[in-house]
């Protein structure tokens, strides 16, 4: 099974396992086709329904053919990339400067001898993210999922009863587990400027920060919203309050972290 990426790269899903480091990429590192290798390498930890698709349009403008992006986690349930796989991609494609994916974590080899890695993640109010993901999956063609089985009010109660993982997500996605240890790890990445967090609702200033900090890379940070979920049901304040009661404390801590560091 081949999964088309946003540009011209393909990855063999069957060969991409948590233990393996086999990449099915064509050779894209010809000196005649690639710019000179730069020291920095950017990784977009694409957390679903936070504004990542919009951010990818900015990455495409800024990095062009040196940017690769692919999804896969929600629909194809691909395993997350290992550090060996990320380093393998960087090593095999020295002309690439940016990778964006749903299946990459923030636990990256930041001290890699190949490149100096900077990661970027977008954080959104977790209540809004909960509803956005519901509507996104409900109207996703050809996908079987729980979101299609319930109207929004019943879906909330079903999640409270049987799918509490739906109320957390940031640390699970970024680190693979949730707890004080993972939160402190993420905070240390932010403090040491390995990881940059952007608030969905303050996207413009977050992108301007990247442009000011990395002017040779982020040259045009103008954007228009992409991949907006279709909403055909009303979401009441009562529903939002109900969901807010069950949102993980660590998701709220992540929201506070991005607001105090942007």
C-alpha positions in Angstrom: 0.0 0.0 0.0 1.4 3.4 -1.0 0.5 6.6 0.7 0.9 9.7 -1.4 2.6 12.6 0.4 1.9 16.2 -0.2 4.7 16.7 -2.6 6.3 13.9 -4.7 7.5 11.5 -2.1 5.9 8.1 -1.4 6.2 6.0 1.7 5.6 2.2 1.8 3.2 1.8 4.8 3.9 -1.9 5.1 7.6 -1.3 5.6 7.2 1.6 8.1 7.1 -0.3 11.5 8.1 1.0 14.9 11.2 -1.1 14.9 12.2 -0.7 11.2 14.1 2.1 9.6 13.2 1.2 6.0 12.1 4.2 4.0 10.7 3.9 0.6 11.8 7.3 -0.8 13.2 8.0 -4.2 16.6 9.7 -4.2 16.0 13.5 -3.9 19.4 14.6 -2.9 21.0 15.4 -6.3 23.2 18.5 -5.9 21.8 19.9 -9.1 18.3 19.8 -7.8 18.7 20.7 -4.2 20.0 23.8 -2.5 23.0 23.7 -0.3 22.4 21.8 2.9 21.7 24.1 5.9 22.4 23.5 9.5 18.9 23.6 10.8 16.2 21.0 10.2 12.6 21.8 11.2 10.0 19.2 12.3 6.3 20.1 12.5 4.7 17.8 15.1 1.3 17.9 13.5 -1.4 17.5 16.2 -4.8 16.9 14.5 -7.3 19.8 14.4 -5.1 22.5 15.8 -4.4 24.4 12.6 -1.7 22.2 11.2 -3.0 22.1 7.7 -3.0 25.9 7.6 0.6 25.9 8.9 1.6 23.4 6.2 0.6 25.9 3.6 3.1 28.3 5.2 5.8 25.6 5.2 5.2 24.9 1.6 5.7 28.5 0.7 8.8 28.9 2.8 10.5 25.6 2.1 9.1 24.5 -1.2 10.6 21.2 -2.4 12.7 21.0 0.7 9.5 20.4 2.8 7.8 17.0 3.0 4.4 16.5 4.8 2.3 13.5 5.3 -0.5 12.4 7.6 -1.6 8.9 8.3 -2.2 8.6 12.0 -6.0 9.2 12.1 -6.9 7.4 8.9 -4.2 4.8 8.3 -3.2 4.3 11.9 0.5 4.3 11.1 3.0 3.8 13.9 4.8 6.9 15.1 8.3 7.4 13.6 11.3 6.3 15.6 14.2 8.6 16.1 16.2 6.3 13.9 13.7 6.8 11.1 13.8 10.6 11.5 17.6 10.6 11.5 17.5 8.2 8.5 15.4 10.6 6.5 17.6 13.5 7.3 20.7 11.5 6.4 19.4 10.2 3.2 18.0 13.6 2.0 20.5 16.2 3.0 18.8 18.8 0.8 15.5 18.6 2.8 15.0 21.2 5.5 11.5 20.4 6.9 9.3 17.4 7.8 5.7 17.7 8.9 3.6 14.7 10.0 0.9 13.4 12.3 3.2 10.4 13.1 6.2 12.3 14.5 6.6 13.0 18.2 8.4 15.8 19.9 10.9 13.3 21.5 13.4 13.9 18.7 17.2 13.5 18.5 17.8 17.2 19.0 21.5 16.7 19.4 21.8 14.7 16.2 25.2 15.0 14.5 23.5 15.4 11.1 21.4 18.5 11.7 20.3 20.8 14.5 16.6 20.0 14.9 13.9 22.5 15.8 10.4 21.2 16.4 7.2 23.2 16.2 3.7 22.2 17.5 0.4 24.1 17.5 -1.7 24.0 20.6 -5.5 24.7 20.6 -8.1 25.1 23.3 -8.7 21.4 24.0 -12.5 21.8 24.2 -12.6 23.3 20.7 -10.2 20.6 19.5 -12.6 17.9 20.8 -15.5 19.3 18.8 -13.4 20.0 15.7 -12.1 16.5 15.6 -15.7 15.1 16.0 -17.0 17.1 13.0 -13.8 16.3 11.0 -14.2 12.6 11.4 -18.0 12.6 11.1 -17.8 14.1 7.6 -14.7 12.2 6.5 -15.6 10.2 3.4 -14.8 6.5 3.4 -13.9 6.3 7.1 -15.6 4.1 9.7 -15.4 5.7 13.1 -17.4 6.2 16.3 -18.1 9.9 15.4 -20.5 8.8 12.7 -22.5 6.6 15.1 -23.7 9.4 17.5 -25.0 12.9 17.3 -22.8 15.3 19.2 -24.7 15.2 22.6 -24.8 11.4 22.7 -21.2 11.3 21.4 -20.0 13.3 24.4 -21.7 11.0 26.9 -20.4 7.9 25.0 -16.9 9.3 25.3 -17.3 10.0 29.0 -18.5 6.4 29.5 -16.2 4.4 27.2 -13.6 6.6 25.4 -12.1 8.9 28.0 -8.9 9.1 25.9 -10.8 11.4 23.6 -10.5 14.1 26.3 -6.7 14.1 26.3 -4.2 14.2 23.6 -1.3 16.7 23.6 1.2 14.8 25.7 0.1 11.4 24.3 0.8 12.7 20.8 4.0 14.6 21.6 5.6 12.1 24.0 3.7 8.8 23.8 2.5 9.0 27.4 0.8 11.5 29.7 2.1 12.5 33.2 4.2 15.0 35.1 7.4 13.6 33.6 6.2 14.1 30.0 5.0 17.6 30.8 8.3 18.6 32.4 10.1 17.1 29.4 8.0 19.2 26.9 8.5 22.3 29.1 12.3 21.7 29.1 12.2 21.5 25.3 10.4 24.9 25.2 12.8 26.5 27.8 15.8 25.3 25.8 14.3 26.5 22.5 14.3 23.0 20.9 10.5 23.2 20.7 8.4 26.2 19.6 4.7 26.2 20.6 2.2 28.2 18.7 -1.3 29.1 19.9 -3.9 28.4 17.3 -5.8 31.6 18.2 -2.6 33.6 18.0 -1.2 32.1 14.9 -0.2 35.3 13.3 2.1 36.4 16.1 3.5 32.8 16.4 4.4 32.8 12.7 5.9 36.2 13.0 8.1 34.9 15.8 9.4 32.2 13.5 10.1 34.7 10.8 12.0 37.0 13.2 13.9 34.1 14.7 14.7 32.2 11.5 14.5 34.8 8.8 16.5 32.7 6.3 13.9 30.0 6.5 10.5 31.6 7.3 10.4 34.2 4.5 6.6 34.4 4.0 4.3 33.6 6.9 1.1 35.0 5.4 -1.7 32.4 5.5 -5.4 31.5 5.0 -7.3 28.9 7.0 -7.3 25.4 5.6 -9.2 22.2 6.3 -12.0 23.8 8.4 -14.3 21.1 9.8 -17.9 21.1 8.5 -20.3 21.7 11.4 -24.0 20.6 10.8 -25.0 20.4 14.5 -25.2 23.1 17.1 -22.6 23.1 19.9 -24.1 24.7 22.9 -22.2 26.2 25.8 -23.7 23.4 28.0 -22.0 20.9 25.8 -18.7 22.8 25.9 -18.9 23.0 29.7 -19.6 19.2 29.9 -16.6 18.4 27.8 -14.4 20.8 29.7 -15.1 18.9 32.9 -13.4 15.8 31.5 -10.5 17.4 29.6 -7.2 16.2 31.0 -5.5 18.6 33.4 -2.3 18.2 31.3 -4.1 19.5 28.2 -5.0 22.6 30.1 -1.4 22.9 31.4 -0.2 22.7 27.8 -2.7 25.4 26.8 -1.2 27.6 29.6 2.3 26.8 28.6 1.8 28.0 25.0 0.1 31.1 26.2 2.9 32.0 28.5 5.7 31.2 26.0 4.4 32.8 22.8 
